[in-house]
Amino acid sequence: MKNVYVDNNATTAVAPEVVEAMMPYLTTAFHNPSSMYERSRGPSDAIVAARATVASMLGGVADPELIFTSCGTESNNAALRGAARANPGRKHIITTAVEHPAVLEVCKAMARDGYEVDFLPVDDQGRIDVPAYVRALRPGSTLIVSIMHANNETGVVFPVADLARIAKETDPAILFHTDATQTAGKLLLDLTAEYQHVDLMTFSGHKLHAPKGVGVLFQRKGSRVAPYLIGGHQERGLRAGTENVAGIVALGKACELAVAAYDDEARVQALRDRLERQLLEAIPYTHVNGADAERLPNTLNVAFHFVEGESILFELDRLGICASSGSACTSGSLEPSHVLMAMKIPFTAAHGSIRISLSRYNTQADVDYVAQELPGIIARLRRISPYWDQAKNEPRADGPADNH
Ligand code: PLP
């Protein structure tokens, strides 16, 4: 059976060079970097080198501004909870309705703890309403703005550099956090130039060809954020716990490879665009979610109206294709994704939405295989759809309104 992996926004294959770089720290150089003997020098120097590489990917930020964590979720929790603990006088938070649960659920929990949280809406293309954002900022009381750089489901990119600047112009004490889990290693992220007003940036190793179990929290010098994990003195007391040396080395290598491959993003985008064109041409009643917005080059969220996304994924899986849906299964009922619901995508389209996300390891043969198989799958599923008129081979006239 074929093996076509097009779910890179969920996780990525570990790059072979990354495996090679981390291997010594899982075998011979296993020593605790904090120990006093000579053999701990290797692991401790390796962390220093990895930190410098990550710092350089982010535009040459100062090494102490980077804290290694265990994942994107931890980094986001640390940013939000740490900001709250250090600034107890501020009780207002701004985020968006389309954040990953690693931000959304933390904000909801903070709302339960007494914080006032604005969950900003998006338009039907997944774009943020900037004037509404400006109106939401409250000088003197907004603690933190947490707005993702790019959405993991649709790939829609938010104008984070501008949003951060606006926050600082409104009140320099407002902290600005961006979850860059889907953009680190894909888009140029210069925290000393374009993104100079961002105080906190977070991302995760396993989205850029490092293994799971390592993440990053960029915390700009001078920003008031309390440590989240307290214990030993590791990471200068900002994140206690014996360092995941192999993971950190892996992340450093993955960042080095990502920077070297920035030019490859154009090829990835060409593959994505080729697939998008083929699907729109071959399959009627299909649209691309976020088509008019700026999107990540690797991401395609496509809605096949009048079918069930989960069934599409099941059929793709049988053909050796790993993709994912915009839907999540909640308590036995199939709810469309919170992102597509926030975009007010009609439900017959939201239910039939799937996400295809590429990486630099994908080939034209991969996308052509997906494009070759999907029309038959969609036609078969429509034949058994309650919204489809089998006799006329078109949507049922008395079906729910679907205005796309
Ligand atoms: N933020 C975004 C935008 C993501 O896409 C993800 C993972 O899908 C996360 C955070 C969570 O990252 P991790 O799995 O490393 O905790």
Boltz pocket constraint, residues with backbone or C-beta under 6 A from the ligand:
constraints:
  - pocket:
      binder: B
      contacts: [[A, 9], [A, 10], [A, 70], [A, 71], [A, 72], [A, 73], [A, 74], [A, 100], [A, 102], [A, 148], [A, 150], [A, 151], [A, 152], [A, 179], [A, 181], [A, 182], [A, 204], [A, 205], [A, 206], [A, 214], [A, 215]]
      max_distance: 6.0
